[in-house]
């Protein structure tokens, strides 16, 4: 390979890397914007006590909290729940979600 070919390969590779970095920056910016929008919606639909409870849940079970946030937003947008959602209502929703889980019991014979 000549020096010109090597230089051309380097330029192409550099352009690819810059393109990938730009795409990742755009994705990160989009994720950040979506998270901000979700937090703004939650701020509107949850009482301060309910927001605190959700924050506590998020520290312990982040995946569960994300699903719960999505469900709360969907309920509020569809009008199936009164806004603001109080801490007691959130507790009730959590209890109903827990009752949906199957109890697994192992009995020894």
Secondary structure, DSSP 8 states (H G I E B T S, - for coil): --HHHHHHHHHHHHHHHHHHHHHHHHHHHHHHHHHHHHHHHHHHHB-HHHHHHHHHHHHH-HHHHHHHHHHHHHHHHHT-S-SSB-HHHHHHHHHHHHHHS--------
